[in-house]
Amino acid sequence: MHRQIQIGNLSQLVDDRELAALFAPYGEVFRASVVKHLITGISTGNGVVEMSHDSEGDAAVAALSGCVNRGTVLSVCWSRKSWIGPKAGGFGDRGGADRMGD
């Protein structure tokens, strides 16, 4: 599995191909996709890139973080691993039987 690089503050004009081309000088791009709103299909200004090797990703992150592209300053960083813990919230067991006089 390839590590993901998150890109923020993308221009709404950037598409998947342009995003891949932005990272291509730093190595082989395994996958590049611009995140789009589910209903409208308009870019959210965020993207995800996966490079074939971490060293290439490191070079891309170092070079492109703070870089200006299409008039916006890009935010580029490695994605943090997400941890899904125990389910929080919800109703659970509230012990309603005790309050009902049972």
RODO-2510 file (C-alpha; in nm, 4 decimals, decimal comma):
residues 102
     n   res          X          Y          Z
     1     m     0,0000     0,0000     0,0000
     2     h     0,1309     0,3419    -0,0914
     3     r     0,1379     0,6265     0,1590
     4     q    -0,0907     0,9153     0,0775
     5     i     0,0093     1,2758     0,0373
     6     q    -0,2649     1,5282     0,1070
     7     i    -0,2840     1,8502    -0,0900
     8     g    -0,4927     2,1431     0,0255
     9     n    -0,5863     2,4807    -0,1187
    10     l    -0,5978     2,3591    -0,4802
    11     s    -0,7576     2,5826    -0,7382
    12     q    -1,0984     2,4546    -0,8492
    13     l    -0,9546     2,4445    -1,2029
    14     v    -0,7057     2,1670    -1,1192
    15     d    -0,8074     1,8183    -1,2347
    16     d    -0,6570     1,4727    -1,1723
    17     r    -0,4189     1,4944    -1,4703
    18     e    -0,2840     1,8336    -1,3716
    19     l    -0,2368     1,7164    -1,0135
    20     a    -0,0406     1,4131    -1,1336
    21     a     0,1684     1,6354    -1,3634
    22     l     0,2499     1,8625    -1,0686
    23     f     0,4047     1,5683    -0,8805
    24     a     0,5577     1,3842    -1,1796
    25     p     0,8933     1,5692    -1,1755
    26     y     0,9636     1,4151    -0,8338
    27     g     0,8990     1,0526    -0,9262
    28     e     0,6410     0,8020    -1,0420
    29     v     0,2873     0,8983    -0,9460
    30     f     0,0885     0,5872    -0,8585
    31     r    -0,2428     0,7715    -0,8170
    32     a    -0,3599     1,1318    -0,8116
    33     s    -0,7131     1,2473    -0,7520
    34     v    -0,8847     1,5742    -0,6789
    35     v    -1,1573     1,5459    -0,4149
    36     k    -1,4940     1,6563    -0,5516
    37     h    -1,8241     1,7384    -0,3864
    38     l    -2,0489     1,4340    -0,4028
    39     i    -2,3510     1,6137    -0,5461
    40     t    -2,2134     1,9060    -0,7468
    41     g    -1,8937     1,7424    -0,8721
    42     i    -1,7036     2,0653    -0,8035
    43     s    -1,3548     2,0420    -0,6540
    44     t    -1,3344     2,0875    -0,2782
    45     g    -0,9836     2,2289    -0,3152
    46     n    -0,8244     1,9118    -0,1796
    47     g    -0,6403     1,6257    -0,3435
    48     v    -0,4631     1,3001    -0,2690
    49     v    -0,1487     1,1713    -0,4374
    50     e     0,0277     0,8389    -0,3952
    51     m     0,3873     0,8098    -0,5122
    52     s     0,5595     0,4809    -0,5928
    53     h     0,8395     0,5377    -0,3386
    54     d     0,8434     0,7270    -0,0087
    55     s     1,1706     0,9005    -0,0992
    56     e     1,0026     1,0464    -0,4089
    57     g     0,7090     1,1560    -0,1949
    58     d     0,9456     1,3204     0,0519
    59     a     1,1031     1,5203    -0,2313
    60     a     0,7618     1,6250    -0,3641
    61     v     0,6329     1,7299    -0,0211
    62     a     0,9477     1,9348     0,0460
    63     a     0,9364     2,1051    -0,2941
    64     l     0,5637     2,1690    -0,3290
    65     s     0,4598     2,2674     0,0241
    66     g     0,4065     2,6436     0,0117
    67     c     0,4415     2,6474    -0,3674
    68     v     0,2067     2,8745    -0,5638
    69     n    -0,0050     2,6945    -0,8247
    70     r    -0,2761     2,8698    -1,0244
    71     g    -0,2693     3,1606    -0,7830
    72     t    -0,3065     2,9642    -0,4601
    73     v    -0,0439     2,8600    -0,2051
    74     l    -0,0509     2,4810    -0,1745
    75     s    -0,0543     2,2937     0,1526
    76     v     0,1218     1,9595     0,0990
    77     c     0,1888     1,6998     0,3695
    78     w     0,1969     1,3288     0,4343
    79     s    -0,1386     1,1893     0,5392
    80     r    -0,1509     1,0766     0,8995
    81     k    -0,2580     0,7214     0,9657
    82     s    -0,6110     0,7199     1,0905
    83     w    -0,7008     0,5209     1,3958
    84     i    -1,0531     0,4048     1,4382
    85     g    -1,1156     0,3503     1,8046
    86     p    -1,4149     0,2299     1,9960
    87     k    -1,7400     0,3781     1,8845
    88     a    -1,8117     0,6883     2,0876
    89     g    -2,1476     0,8333     2,1696
    90     g    -2,4711     0,6651     2,0815
    91     f    -2,7315     0,5497     2,3272
    92     g    -2,5708     0,2367     2,4664
    93     d    -2,7113     0,0756     2,7777
    94     r    -2,8714     0,3489     2,9814
    95     g    -3,0169     0,1164     3,2398
    96     g    -3,3743     0,2253     3,1728
    97     a    -3,5123    -0,0783     3,3556
    98     d    -3,3799     0,0528     3,6877
    99     r    -3,5578     0,3813     3,6450
   100     m    -3,8858     0,2162     3,5579
   101     g    -3,9191     0,0541     3,8982
   102     d    -3,8252    -0,2940     3,7789
***
